[in-house]
Amino acid sequence: MADILYGGPDGLGSGTLKNTHLEQGSGTGALAGVASEAGDRMGEALAAGTTAGGRPWIVIGTPGEAIGDLAKAGVAYYVYGNTSFTLHQNLPTEVPGTAEAGDEFGASVAGDEHHFAIGAPGEAIGTEDNSGTVALFRHTLDADGRPITIGGMDQDNAKVSGGAEAGDEFGAALSMTAYRPTGATSANTSMLAVGSPGEGVTVDGKDQANAGRAVLIRINPDHTWDYLRELKQGDSEDTVGGTSEAGDRMGESVTSVNTNPGEVPKADNLVVAVGTPGEAIGSLANAGAIHSFSMLGAAGDNDVWIEAGDGDGIPGNPAANHRLGESIHFTGTHLYAGMPYGPGPRGALHTLPIGNLTLNGTHGTVTTYQPGADGLPAAGTTFGTAAR
């Protein structure tokens, strides 16, 4: 399920609008015509915003939903006004791909005022199981009121580097942000980051399984898209630091931000962070790390490495199985980095000023939240699993 909590001057629930509850089998539109079933996982992925015209929208991923007898084929619900529409790969409106068991369409979603994207990391490309795909949409509605598909991408697309391979999980993580390119009068272009944590990377002739990577896509005002570049550790062409190693899972999470959306961005304004939760720090397996890049220019021009204990990054020391980078999210001023598996027994959430994630930014103090401190109850586990 998903709930919309309306705010007011005195906090959540204090305004004139009351909370809206969304679940299958209730409400209006497509949601009213389906039933909640075990394992649907409605709300596992969420994106929300307003269109360029000011219309609020929500995309709700439901990756465990069966389509007919296709278990976990997955759907997403597009909600606006007082109605909702279903999006899945068996619609007659040319949503990319074909619904198959285990596709998990809706496992990831992202959007801005112009476009949105839905990931299906379990999609088979040809015979390559769990290779993954991403469907792209614009917020313009067709005659039936459903958003219009503008295409899709996978790693067998001629524009995208690499190739579709079993287990790549292309589209497991998505992030989208709008920006104003040179010569434009507004932020009319979308930048999309796509994580592929299962990608194998060849290093010195040896395949490093599940090393992972992310790629950057630009979606243009005419709703065409262009592949820009890949982001991976040890990329000698773009002089990116680090080394791609088996099990790094780089791209398991991605988050992006434009800190000055009304202006043509500089390198430090348009930033993407990529989580690498399987990264080993020395002999500490799965300690995890975060790699940030400017979304402008070559990947190695502005990359910054963040790990526990590295000064202006995460406080404390790295430890095995902390999986830093599994949960990250940018706001306009900070990166929120969850560490649900450490350092304490209940987990923690760190907030890093955005300047700490850019080469030329002003570094600031990192704040840590954890159960049992600063008014948070000393209860629960895996605090920091998700932050938005």
Disulfide bonds with the S-S distance in Angstrom:
none
